[in-house]
Amino acid sequence: MTTTDFAVRRHGAVTTGAPRSRGPRNTKHMRITLPLIAYGIFTLIPFYWLFLYAFKEPKSTGWFPWPLTFENFVFAWNDIGFNFFFWNSMIVGVLTTVFTLLVAMPCGYALARLRFRGKQAFMLVLLCTQFVPGALMLIPLYQTFNVLGMINSLTSLVIADTVFHLPLVALFMTSFIGNVPYALEEAAQIDGCSRVQAFRRVVLPQLGPATVAVGAFAFLGSWNNFLFALMFIQQQNKFTIPVGLSFTIGEFGVDFGVLAAGGVIAAIPVIIIFAYMQKFLVGGLNSGAIKG
């Protein structure tokens, strides 16, 4: 008995001829791929122009930055003052992230674990603060900092950015801590740990990806904040990068090379955060969305 006869007796028939057409599946893939390609091109074009003007010579009219030059970066860093702008933004961003997490963690733990009167109302107030634009906070914050003598100080930016980002970060931490099984804390408390020790030894190690996610959110928010830095800082050597970029636009013209070089300098920390911490960001978002 041949192989074909055996297949006929077992299955009843053998399909011969050309394989099935994969047209519908390919069409479905193209419907997904083509919009993604178009969106990717639309997103990358501004970055292309940014790097083009940053690295090409001032009088060059080519579509590619060749020969490469770093004159724009040297001029922006030394003469415009981006050496001060960069470190001012870094100081404000790091301190804002640290203080936001230090306050948001115990606040999120209390909202996730404790039961007290007005808890739901308090969470609703935290959520409603996100509907208040930062421009409405300028006058009361400016008057407060003026009375305290903190105008033209980076401390005012740290406080303002922390207050602005704290409500949403606290809500995020509430969701993340709520997904950590409470049985782990109970087991630690049975072994002799206090509530604080159980949080530090059991809950906190589980919040690594979540902490990185909300920390990156707070850092990038303060790094890109333009309004507070423009209103509270007056000395040029204390400007942050967003304000420094605005001052590269002159009254009668714009030096696109210096402006693009400043944009590349401003994008460096953002690129590093999303390249190096991508797995932690995705893990943190998943831990807030999946119960487990």
TORBATOR-387355 format. One record per residue: residue in one letter; y, x, z of N, C-alpha, C in turn. Coordinates in steps of 0.05 Angstrom, whole numbers, padded with zeros to 5 digits, always signed. Example, Ala and Ser with C-alpha at 12.3 -4.5 7.8 and 13.67 -1.06 7.14 Angstrom:
REM TORBATOR-387355
a-00114+00264+00156-00090+00246+00156-00066+00264+00156s-00045+00257+00142-00021+00273+00143+00001+00258+00157
REM end
This chain:
REM TORBATOR-387355
m-00024+00017+00000+00000+00000+00000+00025+00018+00000t+00043+00011-00019+00067+00027-00021+00087+00019+00001t+00108+00035+00003+00129+00029+00023+00143+00003+00017t+00147-00002-00009+00160-00027-00017+00144-00051-00010d+00117-00050-00016+00100-00073-00009+00099-00078+00021f+00099-00057+00037+00099-00060+00066+00125-00074+00075a+00147-00066+00063+00173-00078+00071+00174-00107+00063v+00162-00114+00039+00162-00142+00030+00145-00159+00049r+00121-00149+00057+00104-00164+00075+00117-00167+00103r+00132-00147+00112+00143-00148+00139+00169-00164+00141h+00186-00161+00121+00212-00174+00122+00216-00196+00102g+00197-00198+00084+00199-00219+00064+00212-00212+00038a+00231-00193+00038+00245-00185+00014+00258-00158+00019v+00264-00145-00003+00278-00119-00002+00303-00121-00019t+00325-00115-00007+00351-00117-00021+00354-00092-00038t+00359-00095-00063+00363-00073-00081+00390-00075-00094g+00398-00054-00108+00423-00055-00122+00445-00040-00107a+00470-00046-00114+00493-00032-00103+00497-00041-00074p+00508-00024-00056+00513-00031-00029+00536-00052-00027r+00537-00064-00004+00558-00085+00000+00586-00073-00002s+00603-00090-00012+00631-00081-00014+00644-00081+00013r+00660-00061+00018+00674-00059+00043+00704-00066+00039g+00709-00082+00020+00737-00089+00013+00751-00103+00036p+00740-00124+00048+00754-00138+00070+00761-00120+00093r+00742-00102+00101+00747-00084+00123+00769-00064+00116n+00768-00053+00092+00788-00034+00084+00816-00048+00083t+00816-00073+00074+00842-00087+00073+00853-00092+00101k+00835-00098+00120+00844-00102+00147+00855-00076+00159h+00842-00053+00153+00852-00028+00163+00878-00021+00150m+00882-00027+00125+00908-00021+00112+00930-00038+00124r+00924-00062+00131+00945-00079+00143+00954-00068+00170i+00937-00053+00184+00945-00041+00209+00957-00014+00205t+00945+00001+00186+00954+00029+00182+00982+00031+00169l+00987+00015+00149+01012+00017+00134+01037+00011+00152p+01036-00010+00168+01059-00014+00187+01062+00008+00207l+01040+00020+00217+01042+00042+00236+01054+00066+00222i+01046+00072+00197+01058+00094+00183+01088+00090+00179a+01095+00066+00171+01124+00060+00167+01139+00063+00193y+01128+00053+00214+01141+00055+00240+01144+00084+00249g+01122+00100+00244+01123+00129+00251+01145+00143+00236i+01147+00138+00210+01168+00151+00194+01195+00142+00203f+01199+00116+00209+01225+00106+00219+01232+00119+00245t+01212+00125+00262+01218+00137+00288+01223+00167+00286l+01210+00181+00267+01213+00210+00265+01237+00218+00249i+01249+00201+00233+01272+00209+00217+01295+00219+00234p+01303+00205+00256+01324+00216+00273+01318+00244+00285f+01293+00248+00292+01285+00275+00302+01287+00296+00280y+01281+00288+00255+01283+00307+00233+01312+00315+00229w+01331+00296+00229+01359+00302+00226+01369+00319+00250l+01359+00313+00274+01367+00328+00298+01359+00358+00295f+01334+00363+00288+01326+00391+00285+01338+00404+00261l+01344+00388+00240+01356+00400+00216+01384+00411+00222y+01400+00395+00235+01427+00404+00241+01428+00425+00263a+01408+00424+00281+01408+00443+00303+01401+00471+00294f+01383+00474+00274+01373+00500+00266+01384+00511+00240k+01399+00495+00225+01409+00505+00199+01436+00517+00203e+01444+00534+00184+01470+00546+00184+01492+00525+00179p+01516+00529+00189+01537+00509+00187+01543+00501+00158k+01543+00519+00140+01551+00513+00112+01527+00507+00095s+01503+00506+00106+01479+00500+00090+01478+00470+00083t+01470+00464+00058+01467+00436+00049+01439+00429+00042g+01420+00446+00050+01392+00441+00043+01380+00419+00061w+01356+00410+00052+01342+00389+00066+01323+00401+00087f+01321+00428+00088+01304+00441+00107+01321+00463+00121p+01317+00467+00147+01333+00487+00162+01324+00515+00156w+01331+00525+00132+01323+00552+00125+01346+00566+00111p+01353+00590+00120+01340+00606+00142+01348+00594+00169l+01329+00597+00188+01334+00587+00215+01356+00603+00229t+01372+00589+00245+01392+00602+00260+01394+00589+00288f+01400+00605+00308+01403+00596+00335+01433+00597+00344e+01451+00599+00325+01479+00601+00332+01489+00576+00346n+01479+00553+00338+01488+00528+00351+01479+00527+00380f+01454+00537+00385+01445+00536+00413+01460+00556+00430v+01466+00580+00419+01481+00599+00435+01509+00589+00441f+01522+00577+00421+01549+00567+00425+01548+00544+00445a+01529+00525+00442+01527+00503+00461+01521+00512+00489w+01503+00531+00492+01495+00540+00519+01517+00556+00533n+01530+00574+00519+01549+00592+00531+01578+00582+00531d+01586+00572+00508+01614+00564+00505+01620+00536+00512i+01603+00517+00505+01607+00489+00512+01601+00484+00541g+01581+00498+00552+01575+00494+00581+01548+00481+00586f+01530+00481+00566+01504+00468+00571+01487+00483+00591n+01494+00508+00597+01480+00522+00618+01485+00508+00645f+01509+00497+00649+01515+00482+00673+01504+00453+00671f+01508+00441+00647+01499+00413+00644+01469+00410+00649f+01454+00429+00638+01425+00427+00640+01416+00429+00670w+01426+00448+00684+01417+00451+00712+01428+00429+00730n+01452+00419+00724+01462+00396+00739+01444+00372+00735s+01436+00367+00711+01418+00344+00705+01391+00349+00718m+01381+00374+00718+01355+00379+00731+01356+00375+00761i+01378+00384+00773+01381+00380+00802+01382+00350+00809v+01398+00335+00795+01400+00307+00800+01374+00292+00795g+01360+00299+00773+01335+00286+00767+01313+00292+00787v+01310+00317+00795+01289+00324+00815+01295+00311+00842l+01320+00313+00851+01326+00301+00878+01324+00271+00877t+01332+00259+00855+01329+00230+00853+01300+00221+00854t+01283+00236+00840+01254+00230+00840+01242+00233+00868v+01249+00255+00882+01238+00260+00908+01246+00238+00928f+01272+00232+00929+01282+00212+00948+01272+00184+00941t+01270+00178+00915+01260+00152+00908+01231+00148+00916l+01214+00168+00912+01186+00166+00920+01183+00166+00951l+01200+00181+00965+01198+00181+00994+01204+00154+01006v+01222+00139+00994+01229+00113+01004+01210+00091+00993a+01203+00094+00967+01187+00074+00954+01158+00073+00965m+01147+00095+00973+01119+00095+00982+01115+00079+01008p+01130+00084+01029+01127+00067+01053+01135+00038+01048c+01155+00034+01031+01163+00007+01025+01141-00008+01010g+01129+00006+00990+01107-00007+00975+01082-00011+00993y+01077+00007+01012+01055+00004+01030+01059-00021+01048a+01083-00024+01058+01089-00047+01075+01086-00073+01060l+01095-00074+01035+01093-00098+01020+01065-00104+01011a+01048-00083+01008+01021-00087+00999+01002-00093+01022r+01007-00082+01045+00987-00084+01067+00996-00102+01090l+01021-00104+01096+01030-00118+01120+01038-00147+01113r+01036-00164+01133+01044-00191+01130+01068-00196+01149f+01090-00205+01138+01113-00210+01155+01129-00233+01141r+01146-00245+01157+01162-00267+01148+01183-00258+01128g+01186-00272+01106+01205-00265+01085+01196-00244+01066k+01170-00239+01066+01159-00218+01048+01163-00226+01018q+01155-00250+01011+01158-00259+00984+01187-00260+00975a+01205-00269+00993+01233-00270+00986+01244-00242+00982f+01235-00223+00998+01245-00195+00995+01235-00184+00969m+01211-00189+00961+01201-00179+00935+01216-00192+00912l+01223-00217+00915+01239-00231+00895+01267-00219+00892v+01279-00211+00915+01305-00198+00914+01303-00171+00900l+01282-00156+00906+01278-00130+00892+01275-00134+00862l+01261-00155+00854+01258-00160+00825+01284-00169+00813c+01300-00185+00827+01325-00195+00816+01346-00173+00813t+01344-00152+00828+01363-00130+00825+01361-00117+00798q+01339-00120+00784+01336-00108+00758+01352-00123+00736f+01361-00147+00743+01378-00162+00724+01407-00156+00728v+01414-00139+00747+01442-00131+00751+01448-00106+00736p+01466-00106+00717+01472-00082+00702+01486-00061+00719g+01483-00036+00712+01495-00015+00727+01525-00015+00727a+01537-00027+00706+01566-00028+00705+01578-00045+00728l+01564-00065+00737+01574-00081+00760+01574-00066+00786m+01559-00044+00788+01558-00028+00812+01579-00006+00813l+01594-00002+00792+01612+00021+00790+01634+00018+00811i+01647-00005+00812+01671-00007+00830+01663-00004+00859p+01643-00019+00869+01636-00015+00898+01626+00013+00904l+01610+00025+00885+01600+00052+00890+01623+00072+00889y+01642+00069+00871+01664+00087+00869+01681+00086+00894q+01687+00062+00904+01703+00059+00928+01688+00071+00952t+01662+00067+00953+01647+00078+00976+01647+00109+00975f+01641+00120+00952+01641+00149+00949+01669+00161+00953n+01689+00147+00945+01716+00157+00949+01724+00158+00978v+01716+00138+00993+01721+00138+01022+01706+00161+01036l+01681+00166+01027+01665+00187+01039+01671+00214+01028g+01689+00217+01009+01696+00242+00998+01675+00254+00980m+01659+00238+00967+01637+00247+00951+01642+00245+00921i+01666+00237+00913+01672+00237+00885+01673+00266+00874n+01663+00270+00850+01661+00296+00838+01640+00313+00852s+01619+00300+00862+01597+00314+00875+01571+00304+00863l+01552+00322+00859+01526+00314+00849+01511+00296+00869t+01518+00298+00895+01506+00281+00915+01510+00251+00909s+01534+00245+00899+01539+00217+00892+01521+00207+00870l+01515+00224+00850+01497+00217+00829+01468+00213+00839v+01460+00230+00857+01433+00227+00868+01430+00201+00884i+01450+00194+00900+01449+00169+00915+01450+00145+00897a+01468+00146+00877+01471+00123+00859+01445+00119+00842d+01434+00140+00831+01410+00138+00816+01386+00129+00833t+01385+00139+00857+01363+00131+00875+01364+00101+00881v+01388+00092+00888+01392+00063+00894+01386+00046+00869f+01393+00056+00846+01389+00040+00821+01359+00038+00814h+01344+00059+00818+01315+00059+00810+01296+00051+00832l+01305+00051+00857+01287+00046+00879+01273+00019+00878p+01287-00004+00873+01274-00030+00874+01250-00032+00855l+01253-00023+00830+01231-00025+00811+01208-00006+00818v+01215+00018+00827+01194+00037+00835+01179+00027+00859a+01193+00014+00878+01179+00002+00901+01160-00020+00893l+01167-00036+00874+01149-00057+00864+01125-00045+00850f+01129-00023+00835+01107-00010+00822+01088+00001+00843m+01098+00014+00864+01081+00025+00885+01067+00003+00900t+01079-00020+00903+01065-00042+00916+01040-00050+00900s+01043-00051+00874+01020-00058+00857+00999-00037+00858f+01007-00011+00857+00987+00010+00857+00972+00012+00884i+00987+00009+00906+00974+00011+00932+00956-00014+00937g+00964-00037+00926+00948-00061+00929+00921-00058+00915n+00919-00040+00895+00893-00037+00881+00875-00017+00895v+00884-00003+00915+00867+00014+00931+00852-00003+00951p+00825-00002+00951+00810-00019+00970+00817-00014+00999y+00823-00036+01013+00830-00034+01041+00807-00025+01058a+00783-00028+01048+00759-00020+01064+00759+00010+01069l+00771+00025+01051+00773+00054+01056+00791+00060+01080e+00813+00046+01082+00830+00050+01105+00816+00041+01131e+00802+00019+01130+00788+00009+01154+00768+00030+01163a+00753+00041+01144+00733+00062+01151+00747+00086+01164a+00770+00094+01154+00784+00117+01165+00794+00110+01193q+00803+00085+01197+00813+00078+01224+00790+00075+01244i+00766+00067+01235+00743+00067+01252+00735+00095+01261d+00740+00114+01243+00734+00142+01249+00755+00155+01267g+00776+00140+01274+00795+00150+01293+00823+00156+01281c+00827+00150+01256+00853+00155+01244+00873+00132+01251s+00898+00139+01254+00918+00118+01257+00925+00107+01229r+00942+00087+01228+00949+00076+01203+00964+00097+01185v+00981+00112+01197+00995+00133+01182+00976+00154+01172q+00957+00163+01189+00938+00183+01180+00919+00172+01159a+00912+00146+01161+00895+00134+01140+00910+00133+01113f+00936+00127+01115+00951+00127+01090+00953+00155+01078r+00958+00174+01095+00962+00202+01085+00935+00214+01075r+00913+00208+01088+00888+00221+01080+00871+00204+01061v+00875+00178+01060+00858+00161+01043+00873+00149+01020v+00896+00136+01026+00910+00122+01004+00926+00141+00987l+00940+00160+00999+00957+00178+00983+00942+00194+00962p+00918+00205+00968+00903+00219+00947+00895+00201+00923q+00893+00175+00928+00886+00156+00906+00910+00149+00888l+00934+00157+00897+00958+00149+00883+00969+00172+00866g+00953+00192+00860+00963+00214+00844+00974+00206+00817p+00958+00194+00799+00969+00185+00773+00991+00165+00776a+00990+00147+00795+01011+00127+00798+01037+00141+00807t+01035+00161+00824+01059+00175+00834+01072+00190+00810v+01056+00202+00794+01067+00216+00770+01080+00197+00751a+01068+00173+00748+01080+00154+00729+01107+00144+00738v+01109+00135+00764+01134+00125+00773+01154+00148+00778g+01144+00171+00785+01162+00194+00787+01175+00202+00760a+01159+00201+00739+01169+00206+00712+01189+00185+00704f+01184+00160+00712+01203+00138+00706+01230+00143+00720a+01230+00151+00745+01254+00156+00760+01269+00180+00749f+01254+00202+00742+01266+00226+00732+01280+00221+00705l+01266+00208+00687+01278+00203+00661+01301+00184+00662g+01300+00165+00681+01323+00147+00684+01348+00161+00693s+01345+00179+00712+01368+00194+00722+01376+00215+00702w+01357+00227+00687+01364+00247+00667+01381+00235+00645n+01376+00210+00637+01390+00198+00615+01414+00181+00624n+01420+00179+00650+01441+00162+00660+01468+00174+00652f+01483+00159+00638+01510+00168+00628+01533+00155+00644l+01530+00130+00651+01552+00115+00662+01561+00126+00690f+01541+00130+00708+01548+00140+00734+01560+00168+00733a+01548+00185+00717+01558+00213+00714+01587+00213+00703l+01593+00195+00684+01619+00194+00672+01640+00185+00692m+01633+00167+00710+01652+00156+00729+01656+00172+00754f+01635+00185+00764+01636+00198+00790+01642+00228+00788i+01639+00240+00764+01643+00269+00761+01668+00274+00743q+01684+00292+00752+01709+00298+00738+01711+00327+00729q+01699+00346+00743+01700+00374+00736+01679+00379+00714q+01686+00395+00694+01668+00400+00672+01643+00415+00680n+01646+00433+00699+01622+00449+00707+01602+00433+00723k+01609+00408+00729+01590+00390+00743+01580+00367+00726f+01587+00368+00700+01577+00347+00682+01547+00349+00680t+01535+00326+00674+01506+00326+00667+01504+00326+00636i+01480+00328+00626+01477+00330+00597+01487+00307+00581p+01482+00281+00589+01494+00259+00573+01524+00260+00571v+01538+00267+00593+01567+00269+00591+01575+00294+00575g+01561+00316+00578+01567+00339+00562+01564+00334+00533l+01544+00319+00525+01540+00312+00496+01563+00296+00486s+01574+00278+00502+01596+00262+00493+01621+00279+00488f+01624+00301+00503+01648+00318+00500+01646+00337+00477t+01624+00338+00463+01622+00353+00438+01634+00338+00415i+01640+00313+00419+01653+00297+00398+01683+00299+00401g+01696+00313+00383+01725+00317+00385+01741+00294+00375e+01767+00296+00378+01786+00275+00370+01788+00273+00339f+01786+00295+00325+01790+00295+00296+01764+00303+00281g+01743+00308+00295+01718+00315+00281+01695+00319+00300v+01672+00322+00288+01647+00326+00304+01633+00351+00293d+01626+00368+00311+01609+00391+00304+01580+00383+00307f+01568+00374+00284+01542+00363+00285+01521+00384+00293g+01525+00409+00287+01506+00430+00294+01505+00433+00324v+01528+00434+00338+01528+00437+00367+01518+00412+00380l+01525+00389+00369+01516+00363+00380+01485+00361+00378a+01474+00370+00355+01445+00369+00351+01431+00389+00370a+01443+00413+00373+01432+00432+00391+01431+00422+00420g+01453+00409+00428+01453+00397+00454+01432+00375+00457g+01428+00360+00436+01407+00339+00437+01379+00351+00439v+01374+00374+00426+01348+00387+00429+01344+00397+00457i+01365+00409+00469+01364+00418+00497+01358+00395+00516a+01371+00372+00511+01366+00349+00528+01338+00337+00525a+01326+00341+00501+01299+00330+00496+01277+00347+00507i+01282+00372+00514+01261+00390+00522+01246+00380+00547p+01260+00373+00569+01244+00362+00592+01229+00337+00586v+01240+00320+00569+01226+00295+00562+01200+00301+00547i+01202+00320+00528+01178+00327+00513+01157+00339+00531i+01165+00356+00550+01147+00369+00568+01133+00348+00586i+01148+00329+00596+01137+00309+00613+01115+00293+00599f+01121+00284+00574+01102+00267+00560+01080+00282+00548a+01083+00308+00544+01061+00324+00533+01042+00333+00554y+01053+00343+00577+01036+00354+00598+01025+00332+00617m+01041+00311+00621+01033+00291+00641+01023+00265+00628q+01016+00266+00602+01008+00242+00589+00984+00229+00602k+00964+00245+00609+00940+00233+00621+00945+00221+00648f+00964+00233+00663+00971+00222+00689+00987+00196+00685l+01004+00195+00665+01020+00171+00660+01001+00148+00653v+00982+00153+00634+00964+00132+00626+00946+00123+00649g+00937+00142+00665+00921+00135+00689+00936+00119+00709g+00962+00126+00713+00978+00111+00732+00983+00083+00723l+00988+00079+00697+00992+00052+00687+00967+00036+00688n+00944+00048+00682+00919+00034+00684+00912+00026+00713s+00918+00043+00732+00912+00037+00760+00929+00014+00770g+00951+00009+00757+00967-00014+00765+00960-00039+00751a+00943-00037+00731+00936-00060+00715+00907-00070+00720i+00890-00052+00731+00862-00059+00734+00854-00058+00763k+00842-00078+00772+00833-00079+00800+00808-00063+00803g+00807-00045+00822+00783-00029+00826+00785-00010+00848
REM end
